[in-house]
C-alpha cells in the first residue's frame, strides 16, 4: 500500500468513527430527548471533534510530526469552518427538502469530510516530514 493510500485509509477510518459519534449522538438527542435537529447537531459536532482530532493527530498524520501547539488551533479553525458549512447545509436541506433529519445529516457529513481531508493534509497537520509508518 502506498503512503498516500495508507494515510487516506486511516483518515477514512478515523472520519467514519467521528461521523458515527456525530450521527448517533444527533439521532439519540432528537429521538430520545426531543432536542431540535440543528441544536442536536452542535452537540454531535462537539463530541465528534474529540474523536476526530485525536485520531487524525495520533494516527492519520502522525508521520507529519506537527506540533500539538500548531495542529490543535488549526484543527479547531478547520473544524469550526467545517461545522459552519455543515450547519448551513443541514439547515438548508431540512428547510428546503422533504428529507428526514437523519438522511440530510448523513449527506452533509459525507460532503464536509472530503473538504476536511484536503485541508487537514495540506495545512492543519503540515509539519516536519518523517518516514511513513
QUICORTA-V64071 format. One record per run of one state. SS is the DSSP state (~ for helix, > for strand, _ for the rest). FROM is the first residue (numbers start at 1). LEN is the number of residues. If there is no record, write none. Layout:
ss=SS from=FROM len=LEN
ss=SS from=FROM len=LEN
This chain:
ss=_ from=1 len=2
ss=~ from=3 len=31
ss=_ from=34 len=3
ss=~ from=37 len=24
ss=_ from=61 len=1
ss=~ from=62 len=3
ss=_ from=65 len=3
ss=~ from=68 len=29
ss=_ from=97 len=4
ss=~ from=101 len=24
ss=_ from=125 len=9
